[in-house]
Every structure is written in C-alpha cells, then in structure tokens.
Amino acid sequence: MRIRYFLTLLLICSLGLASKIKAQESDMPLSEADSMHVASGRLLMNYLRLPLVAENSTTPLSDGLWKIATPSIPQRLEPLTHRPLIPVPDLSDAMLEVELARRVLSNLQYRRLDLFSYSRTQLEPYGPDYSYIRPHSDPSIDGGELSDQLLNTGKIHGVTLKPRYWFFGMETALQFSQNYISENWYKGGSSNLNIMFTNLITREYRRGKVRWKNELENRLSIFNGAKDTVNRYSVAEDLFRLRSNYGYHAFKGWYYSFDIEMRTQLLTNRAENSLKIQSAFLAPLIYNTGIGMKYELDTKSKRVYGRSVKMGIFLSPVSYNLKWSIREDIDLARHGFPEGKTIVHQFGAAIKTELVWNFDSRLSWHSRLYATTTYRNTVAEFENALNLSLTRLLSTRIYMYLRYDDSVSLPEGKSSYLQVNELVSIGLYYRW
C-alpha cells in the first residue's frame, strides 16, 4: 500500500517538473535551438507562404545555404532616419510579429532545407513580363538611392508669378414662360410665349487706389400675342448698355469717380396691330456722364457658405445727359423729345446704385436704381430680380422693372407716369 502511494506521488512530481521545464523552454530566445517550434501557427500562416520560397539566391539550393542580406541605407539619407517628419502610430507590436516570422523563416532555411521547394532566383524566369511598359523620360529612383540629378538644386528654376490686375465676370440667363388657352376656354383669353435673354459681361481693373469697371449688358424680351395680327412678335424689353466707371480711392470705401454710360436698343419695335415704329437701333440713343463720389461695399459671410453682399453707390451732383435719335419716323414724344427735335441736351444730377445680395449659394437678389434729374424733369428706373437656382444651370426668376419719366407725353386716358414690367419665368442661368 505504501509503495502505491509512493509511486503516485512520484508521478505527480514528474508531471510538475515536466511542465516547468516546458515553460522555461518557451521563454528561451529564438536564436537558441528549436526556437522555430515556438512560433505560433497564426504567424506562420500570415507571413510564411506555402509552398515555402527561399529568399534571393545566386546559387541553387543543392549547393548549400546562404545568408539573407539586409538592405543598406545610403549615408546621405542616414540623418533623415533619426528625424521623423510626421508623427506615426505605434506599430511596435506588429513589427515584433513580423520580425519573429522572419527569424523563424531564416532558421527554417538553415535547419530544414527540404521544406523549401523553390527559390526566388529559380522563379524569376516565370514572372510577369513588363517589357512593354515604356520608361518615363524623367530621372527615376533606382535601388533605393536618390538620383544625383534630382538633388542638384542648381538645375531647379523658380517661377515668377505676375500680379493680377484685370478681373472678368459674366452672367447669362435664358428664361421662358408659355401659356396655352384653347379657343373654347370658358373665360376666353389667348395663348402666348415669352422669351427673355439677359447677358452681363464685366471687366474690372484693380491696382492700388485705382478701380476701373467696364460693363456690357444686353437684355431682350419678346413675346407673341394673338391680338396682334400685323406683327409676328412684339418686344417687351430691348436694352443694349455700355458703362465705364473710373475711381480713385479717397478714404474708407469712397472713391473720386467719373462715370460714362450709353444706352440704346437693337431691334425694331412696332405698336400693336400697327406698322408705326416706336423704337429702333440708335432711335433713341441716351448718353450720360458725370463726376462725383462712389461708395463700394463687398463683404462675405464666414458662417454661411455662399452668402455675400456687394453694393455700389455713385452720386453725381454734376451730370450731363444727351438724348438723340437717328430716325424721325419713330414716336419721339414717347421718349421725351420736344416736338420737331431729334436731339436734347440736359444738365442736372444723377444717382446710380447697384446691389447684389447672395443669401446663399442658391438664392440671390439683384437690384439697380438709376435716377437723373434736370430739376424740371425726372427719370427714374428701379429693377429687382430674385433668382432661385434649382440646379447648377436651371433657375427660377422673378423680375420687376419700375420706371418713372415725367418728360414723356401721356397716352389718352392715362394719368400716371409710372411704368411697370413684371415677369416670372424659369430657364437657364449661369454665372462665373
């Protein structure tokens, strides 16, 4: 009975001693014998490919073993290895696993050469063919070393950037509206089609205290009316305008300014159901010039993308206005000409304001006020346009044009000098 207890105790001690020896072997460095057996299966599957392929060799496997050469760093690049340019994440654990697998593979090449079926040198003839790729004309980096030509700073030439003084801008819109009414519509009416084209080109010079802005604007709105049986179309609005404003900075936002503007129309417009010409090219031509002060404001929001306000106010206490018509067969009284005259000279004062308010990148409000007076007669124009961009090119436009001119002769039955032109349309709109 005592012998049985003694043998059981001896077996338990032997098992404990064996487990302790196995634990000590697991803590031994990989350079010792049998270190390749402690490598986990996960590492071998992640970093050792099957079948095993030995590293580059200049001799066949049958001639013996070789050492794995470690790539060297050129001396001129060694200082850079000690100065990391940007912070990098901690990859120490992953690098230790990679180093462990590399060392296991190295020991396998020395101790179990029979496990390796191929070497990289033997597989090179069966690799992909890149001969069809044309080499680049620029010098390349070969073998991990930088080309001396790339490091030669004497051959690097700088680029001189010239200052920019001219700025270009353009806005183009093609709007249309259509209404169809059948002949038996219970309230009556007539079908019509309206088309409106606007184009504004700006060219501005900015240098130091000088501001010189030039504008070319063309607006045309035509429609077909069923009530007009004589003319195929009618012109609701026709404007061709040239303007140039030169300013020299005086103080905070204000400029000494000189302004020139010329306006006329391009098409011939006739009265409804009549061949009588109401206006035509250079009939009439309005020329206005003046000197004064101009105030400019240009702000952009830092919170809302696309929100900005641009405003310009020109005040001219001394203004000259010329009104001239190349034709005498138009309705001259409609344009403020005295009876029997085709040219009028007027002196007075003028005010011109422009406002562009972009609420965001899609909604904008354009406003223009033009007024001139000879202290006997006054001409004022107030334009407002609200643009809602549906897409980059498609937009909806609400346009309101108010005009007051007390120098014209009133038609029969009319007692107000106020004129109104309103249009709601949808179409193409592009700005750059």
Stockholm file with secondary structure:
# STOCKHOLM 1.0

chainA/1-432         MRIRYFLTLLLICSLGLASKIKAQESDMPLSEADSMHVASGRLLMNYLRLPLVAENSTTPLSDGLWKIATPSIPQRLEPLTHRPLIPVPDLSDAMLEVELARRVLSNLQYRRLDLFSYSRTQLEPYGPDYSYIRPHSDPSIDGGELSDQLLNTGKIHGVTLKPRYWFFGMETALQFSQNYISENWYKGGSSNLNIMFTNLITREYRRGKVRWKNELENRLSIFNGAKDTVNRYSVAEDLFRLRSNYGYHAFKGWYYSFDIEMRTQLLTNRAENSLKIQSAFLAPLIYNTGIGMKYELDTKSKRVYGRSVKMGIFLSPVSYNLKWSIREDIDLARHGFPEGKTIVHQFGAAIKTELVWNFDSRLSWHSRLYATTTYRNTVAEFENALNLSLTRLLSTRIYMYLRYDDSVSLPEGKSSYLQVNELVSIGLYYRW
#=GR chainA/1-432 SS CHHHHHHHHHHHHHHHHHHHHHHHHHTSCTTSTTGGGSSCHHHHHHHCCSSEEECCCSSCGGGCCCCCCCCCCCGGGHHHHTSCSSCCCCCHHHHHHHHHHHHHHHHHHHHCGGGEEEEHHHHGGGSCCCTTSCCCSSCCCBTTBCCHHHHCGGGCCCCCCCCCCEEEEEEEEEEEEEECCCTTCTTCCCCEEEEEEEEEEEEEEEETTEEEEEEEEEEEEEEECTTCSSCSCEEEEEEEEEEEEEEEEEETTEEEEEEEEEEECSSCEECTTSCCEEEBTTBSEEEEEEEEEEEEEEEECSSSTTCEEEEEEEEEEEEEEEEECSCSSSCGGGGTCCTTCSEEEEEEEEEEEEEEEESSSSEEEEEEEEEEECSSCEEEEEEEEEEEESSSSEEEEEEEEEEEETTSCCCTTCCCCEEEEEEEEEEEEEEC
#=GC SS_cons         CHHHHHHHHHHHHHHHHHHHHHHHHHTSCTTSTTGGGSSCHHHHHHHCCSSEEECCCSSCGGGCCCCCCCCCCCGGGHHHHTSCSSCCCCCHHHHHHHHHHHHHHHHHHHHCGGGEEEEHHHHGGGSCCCTTSCCCSSCCCBTTBCCHHHHCGGGCCCCCCCCCCEEEEEEEEEEEEEECCCTTCTTCCCCEEEEEEEEEEEEEEEETTEEEEEEEEEEEEEEECTTCSSCSCEEEEEEEEEEEEEEEEEETTEEEEEEEEEEECSSCEECTTSCCEEEBTTBSEEEEEEEEEEEEEEEECSSSTTCEEEEEEEEEEEEEEEEECSCSSSCGGGGTCCTTCSEEEEEEEEEEEEEEEESSSSEEEEEEEEEEECSSCEEEEEEEEEEEESSSSEEEEEEEEEEEETTSCCCTTCCCCEEEEEEEEEEEEEEC
//
